Structures are given as structure tokens and as C-alpha cells.
Amino acid sequence: MTDALNIRELRARLAEVVTQAEAGEITVITRKGERVGAVVPIEILDAIEDAEDELLAREARKHLDEPVITMAELLVDLFGSPEGSAGSAA
């Protein structure tokens, strides 16, 4: 069962909550009765981060064949060529 604690209770029971997380339990943190966060076992956080990495990698793979531009080309496109620039320093 998931416990829910407000921030004051969490402060008073932090060591206990961390021990519970080590044992696989989740503790929800509330503020003014609203759920705002959680203390979770590290395995859950690791799984979430791994899933996020996989989703980002899938999205990146979708765009591998798209054309690329250099940073200089992007800056020129955004801001135009510097006025009066001949392209080289004299």
C-alpha cells in the first residue's frame, strides 16, 4: 500500500520513508492535500529513466536521414549575414 504524507510528516519521518523505499515501498508527498511528488525505490526511478532514454533514442532514430545544417548556416538563417562583412578579416 502506498502511504501519503504531507511535507511536515515527511520531515519528521524521513529516515523511515527512506527505509521503506529501500524495501520497495512508495510514499506520496502531498501539499495542501494535493499530490506533488513521491519517494520511490531507486529501481523504479532507474526504470523510468531507462524508458525515457529509449523513447528519446527512438525519436532520434526517426530523424537520422533528415538533412542537417551547420551552426553557421543556422545563425545566418536566423539573423542574416552581418552587414558590411566581406567574409574575411583584413
C-alpha positions in Angstrom: 0.0 0.0 0.0 1.3 3.5 -0.8 1.5 5.9 2.1 0.8 9.6 1.6 2.5 12.2 3.8 2.4 15.9 3.9 5.7 17.7 3.9 5.7 18.2 7.7 5.1 14.5 8.3 7.7 13.6 5.7 10.3 15.7 7.5 9.5 14.0 10.8 9.6 10.5 9.2 12.3 10.9 6.5 14.6 8.1 7.7 11.6 5.8 8.0 10.4 6.8 4.5 13.9 6.1 3.0 14.0 2.7 4.7 10.6 1.9 3.2 11.8 3.0 -0.2 14.7 0.6 0.2 12.2 -2.1 0.9 10.3 -1.3 -2.3 7.5 0.9 -0.9 6.4 4.2 -2.5 5.5 7.2 -0.4 3.5 10.0 -2.0 4.2 13.6 -0.8 1.3 16.0 -0.5 1.0 19.7 -0.2 -2.4 21.2 0.8 -3.9 17.8 0.1 -2.6 17.6 -3.5 -0.1 15.0 -4.6 3.2 16.8 -5.6 5.9 14.2 -5.5 6.9 10.8 -4.3 9.8 8.9 -2.7 10.2 5.8 -4.7 12.6 2.8 -4.7 15.6 3.6 -6.9 14.8 0.7 -9.2 11.6 2.5 -10.2 13.4 5.7 -10.9 16.0 3.7 -12.9 13.2 2.0 -14.9 11.6 5.4 -15.7 14.9 6.9 -16.8 15.7 3.8 -19.0 12.2 4.1 -20.6 12.7 7.8 -21.2 16.2 7.2 -22.8 14.6 4.5 -25.1 11.8 6.9 -26.2 14.3 9.6 -26.9 16.5 7.2 -28.9 13.5 6.1 -30.9 12.6 9.7 -31.7 16.2 10.4 -32.7 16.4 7.4 -35.0 13.3 8.7 -36.8 15.3 11.8 -37.8 18.6 10.2 -38.8 18.0 10.6 -42.5 16.9 14.2 -42.4 19.2 16.9 -43.8 21.4 18.8 -41.4 22.8 22.3 -41.4 25.8 23.8 -39.6 25.6 26.2 -36.7 26.9 28.9 -39.0 24.1 28.2 -41.5 21.5 28.3 -38.8 22.8 31.6 -37.4 22.8 33.2 -40.9 19.3 31.9 -41.4 18.1 33.3 -38.1 20.0 36.6 -38.1 21.2 37.2 -41.7 24.7 37.9 -42.8 26.5 40.6 -40.8 26.2 43.9 -42.7 29.3 45.1 -44.3 31.0 41.8 -43.8 33.2 40.7 -46.7 33.6 37.2 -45.1 37.2 37.6 -44.1 39.1 39.9 -41.8 41.5 42.3 -43.4 
